[in-house]
Amino acid sequence: MNYDPYTVRREDYDRWSGQVKSLFHVLEDGQRHRREEMVGVTKSKNITAVVSALRHKGAVIECTIGRGTNEIYYQLHAMTDSSTVQEGIHCNTCRCSGD
């Protein structure tokens, strides 16, 4: 199991759902990934719920809309020790912001 560069305690990881684990494995490379790719890997009909669940585990995930397209991309920047949702560390795109 490759946790670099994002460290996750084994006992925490073992408690994650299969969808959250699958999403983490897609994003752990630190690159941007299309929403459709993540849906395909996790088999989730509601990928934003899985992204939110991973954020509750401490993931700092940026969400952007592709320039010239309406494709949504997600990128993992870091893992923290607490919920980034409760800390307010999230992007406006995921929150359907008009900004």
N, C-alpha and C positions, 0 to 999 in steps of 0.2 A: 504494500500500500504506500503510495507516494503522497505525503502530506505537505511537501515543500512546494512553494514557499509559505503555505498557509497551514499553521499548526492547529490540529484538532486533537483534544485528548481522546484516547482510545475508548474510555468508558462512556464518554459523551457520544462519540460516533456510533458505537454499538446500539445506542438507544434510538437513533434516527430511523425514520421510516425509509422504505426502499426508494420512494420517489425523491426524498431529500438527499439521500446518498447518491442517487443517480445524477441529480442536478449538481451536487458538489463536484462529482468527478468530471462533469462537462466543464464547469467553470474554474476548476482549480489550476488550470494552465495560465490564468490571468489574461486570456485573450477575450475579445468580444465574440459573442455567440448570438446567432439569430434566434428569435423566439421559436420559430418553427423547428429548429434543430433540437431545442430543449424539450418541446412538446413530444417530438419523436422519441427521444431517449427516455423520458420519464413516463410516457404514455398517459400524461395528465391532460384532462380536458380543460383544467383551470390552472394554467402554469403560474399565474400571478399568486395563487394560493401557495404553491410550492416555493416560489421565490420568497414570499412572506415568511413561510415556515423556516427557510434557511436563514433569513435575516433575524428571526427570533433566536436562532442558534448562535448568532454573533457575526454573521456575514455582512460585510460592507459591499453591497452590489449596486453598481451604477446602471441605469437604464437610459438608453438614448434612442432617438429616432434617426434612421439613416438619412443623410442629406440627399435630397432629390427623390427619395422613396418614402414609403410609409412603413418600412420594415423596422421592427423594434429589436434592439440589441441589448444584451446584458453582459456585464463584466464584473468579475469578482476582484476587489482591490485588497481586501484584508479580512482576517478573522479576528474578532474581539472576544472578550470574556463575558459579554452581556448582550442582550437583545438590542440590535441596532434600530429596531422599530420603536421600542420604548425610549431609546435615547434620541430619537428623531433624526437618525442618520439614514436618510433615504432620498430618493430623487423625486422631482416633481412629475416626471413622465409617468411613473407607476401610479401616482396618485391622481391621474387624469387632470392634471393642472392645466390651466389655460395659459400659463406663463410661457 
